[in-house]
Amino acid sequence: TQGYFSALSDLYHYYGLYSSRKYVEQFSNGVTIISLYLDLAKHAKRLAAGSSGSGSSTTSSSISGSPVLGATAAPVSIEDGIAQIMREASLLFCIPNTPFQTLFKTGELSVQETVYGYAGWIFAQHFLNRLGSEYATLVDILDPTDATDMVVLAKLKKRLRQETFTREHILDIMLRHRDLLKDLYLHFAQVHYIHTEVPAGINRLADRLKENLHVSLSMARLQDKAPMTKEELLVKITRVTSNDHDAMVMRALLDFNEHVLKTNFYQPTKVALSFRMDPSFLPAIEYPTKPYGLFLVIGNEFRGFHVRFQDVARGGIRIVRSRNAEAFSINQRTL
């Protein structure tokens, strides 16, 4: 939970709210309760009062002042803002600090786009195909029974994977193409966002849910811009990026979208992010044996994979603890 409290402040500031009082209560069983008394920011109150006096409806952009919330979003009250904060607080609990945090503080990215970018960044670090066609040609030429050739090939493979696209280089590309990042998040959300529409007339319970589950601010943001298809995104990536390296990184995020089968990204309660992946995206030259199932799990201070090679598979958990930040950086490259 390191950094969670300050990240929570950024979250309610994003929605035009401020806290008049804060309390932190710690109990002997290890439970910590954070109590926040939230209210609309003063400038938002003035805008809301002016709009209500003129008889016009108040939109989210006029109350919250957030540049991300468009004018077509649903009207925001303090209740709507708090409900949205409750939905998104679990994302911050999983990953309170990311390299994209500055863009969230300035309003350029929402918390969901920020966390999506972080998950995509990790995916690209592990699965971006760095070897290329030249490596495949070299594999065909060398003798697989020659131990010396195989050692040289293994060292070359390791070096290409670690040095061709470093974590810093991938992050720099994603930060430079933040508009593409928004489009890719929208493409991801159109598939995995939990829609709350319930068909009316099924029964009394369904009718009651229909009344209570109105369009959230997250869904309102998604409705502000038409989603792009995979083909349209590929065309835009080719048009916007200036070189092959940039295009490869952004296409890796599209591969991530296309191969996520299930995720808890939009579940309101969670302690880590989990993505079940379709292993078909794995290149045969790097992964000659395709697994049956692949799970990517990302938390605040860890990341890991669960790999199974058949429907029912036994196995355990291997935890690699790092002594310091430098050891963690080395270990995560070998994951």
Secondary structure as GFF3:
##gff-version 3
##sequence-region A 1 335
A	DSSP	alpha_helix	4	14	.	.	.	ID=ss1
A	DSSP	beta_strand	17	26	.	.	.	ID=ss2
A	DSSP	beta_strand	32	40	.	.	.	ID=ss3
A	DSSP	alpha_helix	42	54	.	.	.	ID=ss4
A	DSSP	alpha_helix	60	64	.	.	.	ID=ss5
A	DSSP	alpha_helix	78	94	.	.	.	ID=ss6
A	DSSP	alpha_helix	101	105	.	.	.	ID=ss7
A	DSSP	alpha_helix	111	127	.	.	.	ID=ss8
A	DSSP	alpha_helix	132	141	.	.	.	ID=ss9
A	DSSP	alpha_helix	147	163	.	.	.	ID=ss10
A	DSSP	alpha_helix	167	176	.	.	.	ID=ss11
A	DSSP	alpha_helix	178	192	.	.	.	ID=ss12
A	DSSP	alpha_helix	204	212	.	.	.	ID=ss13
A	DSSP	alpha_helix	217	223	.	.	.	ID=ss14
A	DSSP	alpha_helix	230	240	.	.	.	ID=ss15
A	DSSP	alpha_helix	244	259	.	.	.	ID=ss16
A	DSSP	beta_strand	260	263	.	.	.	ID=ss17
A	DSSP	beta_strand	273	277	.	.	.	ID=ss18
A	DSSP	three_ten_helix	279	281	.	.	.	ID=ss19
A	DSSP	beta_strand	293	298	.	.	.	ID=ss20
A	DSSP	beta_strand	303	308	.	.	.	ID=ss21
A	DSSP	alpha_helix	325	333	.	.	.	ID=ss22
###
